[in-house]
Amino acid sequence: MSFYETLGKMWAKNNSLVCVGLDPDLSRIPDHLSGAKNPIFEFNRGIVDATADLVCAYKPQFAHYAAEGAETQLAMTIDYIHKTYPGVPVILDVKRGDIGSTAKMYAKEAFDRYGADALTVNPFLGGDSLTPFLENKDKGVVILCRTSNPGARDIQDLEVNGKKLYQVIAYKASYEWNYNSNVLLVVGATYPKELKEIRYIVGDIPLLVPGIGAQGGDTEAAVRNGLDSNGAGMIINSSRGIIYAGTGKNFADAARQAAEALRDEINRYR
């Protein structure tokens, strides 16, 4: 089954465009988990068990694991999601981008070592650097296009032959790189105008949309500008706003309430 098909089934099954970012910080994990053998995994498992029927995907950010030497707990988390909640895709947020031989190893790392269903990539090195990822036809390749951070304008607004760089990336993603129908784009909710422009360029290509919650993106503007022709087409990510919604032993219940509230808010505007 292709990543597009997997994602589409989850959009329909859970009636949700919510993606929970699994970005654990040991300093913020509840005290009762801190003494566990695998505290990051136990924290993630609590979040996943509480939200799996409310999401369309999960997105662990690799740096939050690598910085703590917790790559094994990342693999455990992805494996747990796949075995316990089959059909829920996992997007590994690594933002890889390098020449072909190295990119091939990065693809092997994400898809074979960790078992991710998709990963994020940086297109700065050009189309040949993306090929080793794109050749995995059943995996999603999520290309940075218009990121959610304030400094995105420094580079992504530069003009290339009369077009903004993010518009060029969107066009290439749609008409040159998506030959296996497995390309997605990252477009921040903090830039709703650009989100609308990119949706127009790419048609129904799915968009991973960070920036809701702690980053201050407007949910209504993002949804109204980002939906595809079928009223879906978005993976709206919230990390800190969900996983740190509560503290102490009720952290998972609080995460569920936050995820459910975001799902319902999004669906009001669909």
N, C-alpha and C positions, 0 to 999 in steps of 0.2 A: 504494500500500500504506500502511495506517495505521501510526502509530508502534507501537501495541500489536502489530500483526502482525509488524513488523520485529523488535521486541524478542523476541517469542515464538519466532520462527525462530532467533534467535541463542542464546537460552536452550537450545534443543534441539540445535542444531548443535554448539555447543562444550561442552554439558553444564556450563554455568557461569553463576553469578550474579555474577561478579566484574566490577567496573567499575574501570578504572585512571584515577585523576585525573592529568591532564597539567598539573601546576602547577610549571613550571620556574623555577628561581632561578639567575640567572647566577653568583652566588657559589658555587654547588654543582655547576655543570656541569663535567664532567671537563676537565682542562687541555688535552687534545689537541683539544677542540672549541672552545675559547675563541677561537681565531684564525680560525675559519671565518666566511664571509660571513654566514651565517644560523645562528648557534650554537644558538639555541633550537629551530629547526626540525630541525637535525641531531640534537640530543639527543632530541627527540620521535620522530623517525623511527626511531632506534635502539630506543627503548622499544616503539614500535608494532610494528616488525618482529619483535621478540622475543616479543611477548605476544598477537598478534592471534588466535591459535587458542585462547587461554585465557580470553577475556573475553566479556561480553555487551554491553559499551559502553565508550566513553571519555568522560571529562568534563574538558575544559580549563576552568580558572578564569580568567575574563577579566582580572582585576586583575593576574595574573602576566605578562600580555602588555602591557596598556596602560601599566603602570608603567615598562616598559622601551622604550616606543614601538615595540613589536614586533607590532602588530596584523596586519601583513602576514604575519609568520611564523605567527600563529594561523590565518589564512586558508589558508596553505600547508599547515599540519598537517591541517586538516579536509579539504581537497581531497585530500591524499595518502591519508588513511584511506579516503575514499569511492572513490577510483580504484583503490587497491591492494588493499583489503579490502572490496569491496562487500558491503553488508548489515550491517556493524558500525555501529550508530548512534552519533552524537556528541551529547552533551548539553552545551550551552554554559552554564556556571555563571555567571550574571550577576545573578541576584536582582533583576530589574527590577520596578518597580511605580510607576505614575504615572497621571495622568488620561488619558482616552481618546485625545486627539490625540497626546500624547507616547508613550503606550503603543504606538500604531500605528507610530510611528517605531522604537521599540525592537524591535518584532516584525520590521519590515523589516530592521533591522540584523542581528538574529540569523539570520533565515531566508534573506534574500536576499543580504546582503553576505557573511556568513560561511558560509552553507550548512548551518547546524546542523540536526539532526533534532529537537531539543528544547531547551528552555531553562528555567532556574529563574526563578520569579517570587515576589514578595512580595504577599500578599493584603491588606495593611494598609489599602489605600484602598478595598477592597470589590469587589463583583462586576463593576461596570461597568469598573473598571480592568483586569480580566482579559479582558474581551470581545475586544479586538483580538488577543490571543494565541490565545484559544480558537477564534476564527473560522478559523484555519489548521488545517483538519480533519485533515490528514495529518501534523501536527507534534505532538510531545508538549509539554505544559505542566506543569511540575513545581512544585507549589505548596508553599511553606514551611509546615510544620505543627508539627512538634516537632523543633526543631533540636538538634544534638549538643553545643552549648557549655554550660558550667556555668550561665551566666546566663540560659539559656532560661526557667527558672522565674520570673524576675522579671516577665515579661509573659505567657508562654504558660500559666501556671498560674492566672492571674486568672479569677475566676468570672463567668460571664455567664448569668443566669437559672438558676443552680444547676448549670451545666456549666463545666468548664475551657475556656479559650479554644481550646486545641488540639483539644478534642473538637468544639467548634462549627465550627472550620475543616474538620475531617475530615467532619463531617456535610454542610456546605454543598458541599464538594468532590464528595461522592458524589451528592447528591440535587438540587443546584441548578446546579452549574457543569459537570458532566460530560455535557452534552447532545450533545457530539460524540465522546464516548468517546475523549478524548485527554488526560485529566487523570491526573497522578501526584502523589504527595505525598512530601515530604522528612520522614523520621522517623529521628532519630539512634539508632544502636546503643547509645549510652551511656544510653538510657532504655528498657530492655527491657519494663518494666511498661506504660509508655505505648504502646510499639510493639504490644503484644498488644491493648490497648484499641482502638487505631486500626485494626488489622487487623479486629477484630470489627465496627467501625462501617462500614468502607468495602468490606467483602467482598473481591473479587479485584482491586481497583484496584492497579496496580503501585506499589511504594514504593522510592524512592531512599534508601539507608541509609548515611549517612556515619558516621564515628566509629570504624571498625575500624582497628587498627594504632596509629599514633602517638597517637591520642586515647584509646586504652585501652578501647574497647568490647569486650564479650565476644562472641566469634563464636557460640558455641553458644547462648547466650541470645537473641541477635538472630535467628538462623535459626529456632529453635524457636517464637519468638513472632511472626515476621514472614511465614512462608510462606503462600501462598495455598492454595486448595483443590486445586490441581494440583501442589503441591510446588515452585512457583517463585514468581513475583510480587515478587521482590526484585532490586534493582540495588545490590549491596553495594560501596561505594566504598572504595578505599584509594589514597592519593596518595603521601605521603612514604615509607610503608612499602615501597612497590614501586619507585618511580622512583629513590630514593636508597638502595636495598639494597646497592649496590656503588659503588666509585669507580674512577677510571682507565679504561683501555681495556676492562675487562670489565664495565662498568656495565650493558650490555644483558643479558648472560648472568645477572648477579645479579638483575636485574629479572624475568627469566623465571622463575628459581627461586622468587622470592618470590611471584609471581602464581600459579604452579602450586601452591605450598604452600597459599596461601589458598584457591584453588579446591577443592583436595582436602579441606581442613579443613571448608569449608562443606558439601561434598557428603557428608561423613561424618554430618552432622546432618540431612540432608534426608530 
